[in-house]
Amino acid sequence: MTSRRLKEFLNNNLEDLKDKGLYNVINPVEGPNGPVIQIEGKQLINLSSNNYLGLATDERLINACNEATEKYGVGAGAVRTINGTLDIHIKLEEKLAEFKHTEAAIAYQSGFNCNMAAISAVMDKHDAILSDELNHASIIDGCRLSKAKIIPFKHSDMEDLRAKAGEAQKSGLYNKIMVITDGVFSMDGDIAKLPEIVEIAEEFDLITYVDDAHGSGVLGNGMGTVKHFGLSEKVDFQIGTLSKAIGAIGGYVAGKKDLIDWLKVRSRPFLFSTAITPGTAAACMKAIEILSTSTELQQQMWENSRYLKQGLKELGFNIGESETPITPCIIGDENQTQIFSERLIEEGVYAKSIVFPTVPRGTGRVRNMPTAAHTKEMLDEALRIYKKVGKEMKLI
């Protein structure tokens, strides 16, 4: 029997979310998450996937996954510290370290787990964390879990970061101070000012932490934002996912060997959660091999990104200041954003609405993610639909 108070809480708050345009409807995809997807029997041009390079459906990864599953089974069978560390996990971590130009790496079950694990394993209540105000939710939760003092700084505002770093250091209240930023910000597509952040970190002896979920596979010839700026030797923590450009699932932390050794004995998701599947590890290694030997997929992704951005801008949509394939169409009002997304889907483009709390109130948008797998014909059809719906709703 459901608690009366719980029932009241859920009913009242769910209705409130729906009235404000903040309720998200989840649409099951009937098949692979490629450039075109099927939902309720209808084919839709997919502009909502993080599958930047199309590797989630790449036959080479599928074959690698199948072969490893045949050899090792469908699961690792235990947490890493008991007997869930298979030799294929070690090989993956060696490949990741080589790919990120670090001494070592550690794999986790998701990118979210990386931030929960790594921040709380190193920072505590005697420390402080300088965090960009637009950092991902997983960073925010990792900071909270650490119990360190969280000091937000204005988004990509280096003057504010410098001032707050100086204040924190001068106060003498903290044993360690860390600065955390996304490499690429997932809602606006802008790139962190890493050279300036590293300079400030060196001045005030800050630990540097970059979550490169949307930069790995995209920038720096695929090696990420840190490599893009040539700062591999100057960033302490490099965080990445295996679920976006890599095309599978999981996450990793790359850095110095002693850091990775510490995470292996003190990060809770590593200690208390079963390892990623052998098939996943094999698929990720194949993806890294592909990215390490060719830039063809990245080049195609960037070409498609520029084409879609130009088309949307020429139509009159507000696409913000994105510097990466992430291409928002910023509508503003949450209810209008939801209606816009629904109409796009009805017409044949799957572009989901993004509203508060993912983005600030009044900045609702649909976020487009052109991938290497999209054709010009698909993008032209998407632009035609954007034009039709935009004019119908008087947005352009």
Long-range contacts (C-beta under 8 A, 24 or more apart in sequence): 20-334, 20-335, 21-333, 21-334, 21-335, 21-336, 21-337, 21-338, 21-355, 21-364, 22-334, 22-355, 22-356, 24-352, 24-353, 24-355, 27-345, 27-350, 32-56, 32-57, 33-57, 34-373, 35-371, 35-373, 35-374, 35-375, 35-378, 36-378, 37-350, 39-345, 39-350, 42-348, 43-348, 44-345, 44-348, 44-349, 44-350, 45-348, 45-349, 45-350, 45-374, 45-378, 45-381, 45-382, 45-385, 46-350, 47-349, 47-350, 47-351, 47-368, 47-369, 47-370, 47-382, 48-350, 48-351, 48-352, 48-367, 48-368, 48-369, 49-369, 49-371, 50-214, 50-243, 50-244, 50-245, 50-369, 51-244, 51-247, 51-369, 51-371, 51-373, 52-217, 52-218, 52-244, 52-245, 52-301, 52-325, 52-369, 52-371, 52-372, 53-217, 53-245, 53-247, 53-291, 53-297, 53-298, 53-301, 53-371, 53-372, 53-373, 54-247, 54-297, 54-371, 54-372, 54-373, 55-245, 55-246, 55-247, 55-248, 55-287, 55-290, 55-297, 56-247, 56-248, 57-247, 57-373, 58-247, 58-287, 58-290, 60-286, 60-290, 61-247, 61-248, 61-283, 61-286, 61-287, 62-283, 64-279, 64-282, 64-283, 64-285, 64-286, 65-248, 65-279, 65-280, 65-282, 65-283, 66-279, 67-282, 68-278, 68-279, 68-281, 68-282, 68-283, 69-277, 69-278, 69-279, 71-278, 72-278, 72-279, 73-278, 74-277, 74-278, 74-279, 75-274, 75-277, 75-278, 76-274, 76-275, 76-276, 76-277, 76-278, 77-274, 78-274, 78-275, 79-270, 79-271, 79-272, 79-273, 79-274, 79-275, 80-264, 80-270, 80-271, 80-275, 81-264, 81-270, 81-271, 84-274, 84-275, 85-275, 86-275, 86-278, 86-281, 88-278, 88-281, 88-282, 88-285, 89-275, 89-276, 89-281, 91-281, 91-285, 92-281, 92-284, 92-285, 93-252, 95-284, 95-285, 95-288, 95-289, 96-240, 96-252, 96-254, 96-288, 97-254, 99-223, 99-288, 99-291, 99-292, 100-216, 100-223, 100-224, 100-226, 100-227, 100-232, 100-238, 100-240, 100-254, 101-223, 101-227, 101-232, 102-232, 102-238, 102-254, 102-255, 102-256, 103-255, 103-256, 103-257, 103-260, 104-254, 104-255, 104-256, 104-257, 104-259, 104-260, 104-261, 105-252, 105-253, 105-254, 105-255, 105-260, 106-252, 106-253, 106-260, 106-263, 106-264, 106-267, 106-270, 107-242, 107-250, 107-251, 107-252, 107-275, 107-276, 107-281, 108-250, 108-251, 108-252, 108-253, 108-267, 108-269, 108-270, 108-276, 109-249, 109-250, 109-251, 109-269, 109-273, 109-274, 109-275, 109-276, 110-241, 110-243, 110-249, 110-250, 110-251, 111-138, 111-211, 111-213, 111-239, 111-240, 111-241, 111-242, 111-243, 111-250, 111-251, 112-138, 112-141, 112-251, 113-251, 113-269, 113-273, 114-138, 114-211, 114-239, 114-240, 114-241, 114-251, 114-252, 114-253, 115-139, 115-141, 115-142, 115-211, 115-239, 116-141, 116-142, 116-145, 116-268, 116-269, 117-142, 117-253, 117-263, 117-267, 117-268, 117-269, 117-270, 118-142, 118-209, 118-237, 118-239, 118-253, 118-263, 118-267, 119-143, 119-145, 119-146, 119-148, 119-178, 119-180, 119-209, 120-145, 120-146, 120-267, 120-268, 121-262, 121-263, 121-266, 121-267, 121-268, 122-146, 122-176, 122-178, 122-207, 122-259, 122-262, 123-148, 123-176, 123-178, 124-148, 126-174, 126-175, 126-176, 127-174, 127-175, 127-176, 127-177, 127-178, 128-168, 128-173, 128-174, 128-176, 128-177, 128-178, 129-177, 129-178, 129-179, 129-180, 130-161, 130-164, 130-165, 130-168, 130-177, 130-178, 130-179, 130-180, 130-206, 131-179, 131-180, 131-181, 132-156, 132-180, 132-181, 132-182, 132-185, 132-192, 134-182, 134-185, 134-187, 134-188, 135-180, 135-181, 135-182, 135-211, 136-182, 136-186, 136-211, 136-213, 137-358, 138-211, 139-180, 139-182, 139-211, 143-180, 148-174, 148-178, 149-173, 149-174, 155-185, 156-190, 156-192, 156-193, 158-193, 158-196, 158-197, 158-200, 161-197, 161-200, 162-200, 162-203, 165-200, 165-201, 165-203, 165-204, 165-206, 166-204, 168-204, 169-204, 169-205, 176-207, 177-204, 177-205, 177-206, 177-207, 178-206, 178-207, 178-208, 178-209, 179-206, 179-207, 179-208, 179-209, 180-209, 180-210, 180-211, 181-209, 181-210, 181-211, 182-210, 182-211, 182-212, 182-213, 182-214, 183-210, 183-211, 183-212, 183-213, 183-214, 183-215, 183-216, 183-219, 183-224, 183-225, 183-226, 184-212, 184-213, 184-214, 184-215, 184-218, 184-219, 184-225, 184-323, 184-324, 184-326, 185-214, 186-213, 186-214, 186-326, 187-326, 187-328, 187-354, 187-358, 187-359, 187-365, 187-367, 188-320, 188-321, 188-322, 188-326, 188-328, 189-214, 189-320, 189-321, 189-322, 189-323, 189-324, 189-325, 189-326, 189-327, 189-328, 190-320, 190-321, 190-322, 190-323, 190-324, 191-215, 191-219, 191-225, 191-228, 191-323, 191-324, 192-225, 194-225, 194-226, 194-229, 194-231, 194-235, 195-229, 195-231, 198-231, 198-234, 198-235, 201-234, 202-234, 207-236, 207-237, 208-234, 208-235, 208-236, 208-237, 209-235, 209-236, 209-237, 209-239, 210-235, 210-237, 210-238, 210-239, 211-239, 212-238, 212-239, 212-240, 213-239, 213-240, 213-241, 213-244, 213-251, 214-244, 214-324, 214-326, 215-324, 216-240, 216-241, 216-244, 216-245, 216-246, 217-244, 217-245, 217-246, 217-291, 217-298, 218-245, 218-298, 218-301, 218-324, 218-325, 219-324, 221-295, 221-298, 222-291, 222-292, 222-295, 222-298, 223-291, 242-276, 242-280, 242-284, 242-287, 245-287, 245-291, 246-284, 246-287, 246-288, 247-283, 247-287, 248-280, 248-283, 248-284, 248-287, 249-276, 249-280, 250-276, 250-280, 250-284, 297-372, 298-372, 300-372, 301-325, 301-370, 301-371, 301-372, 304-370, 304-371, 304-372, 304-374, 304-376, 304-379, 305-370, 307-370, 307-376, 307-379, 308-368, 308-370, 308-379, 308-382, 308-383, 311-379, 311-380, 311-383, 311-386, 312-368, 312-383, 312-386, 315-383, 315-386, 315-387, 315-390, 315-396, 316-390, 316-396, 317-386, 317-390, 317-395, 317-396, 325-369, 325-370, 325-371, 326-367, 326-368, 326-369, 327-367, 327-368, 327-369, 327-370, 328-354, 328-365, 328-366, 328-367, 328-368, 329-365, 329-366, 329-367, 329-368, 329-386, 330-363, 330-364, 330-365, 331-364, 331-365, 331-366, 331-395, 332-362, 332-363, 332-364, 333-362, 333-364, 334-361, 334-362, 334-364, 336-364, 336-393, 336-395, 337-364, 337-365, 337-366, 338-364, 339-393, 340-366, 340-389, 340-390, 340-393, 340-395, 341-366, 343-389, 343-392, 343-393, 344-385, 344-386, 344-389, 347-385, 347-388, 347-389, 348-381, 348-385, 349-381, 349-382, 349-385, 349-386
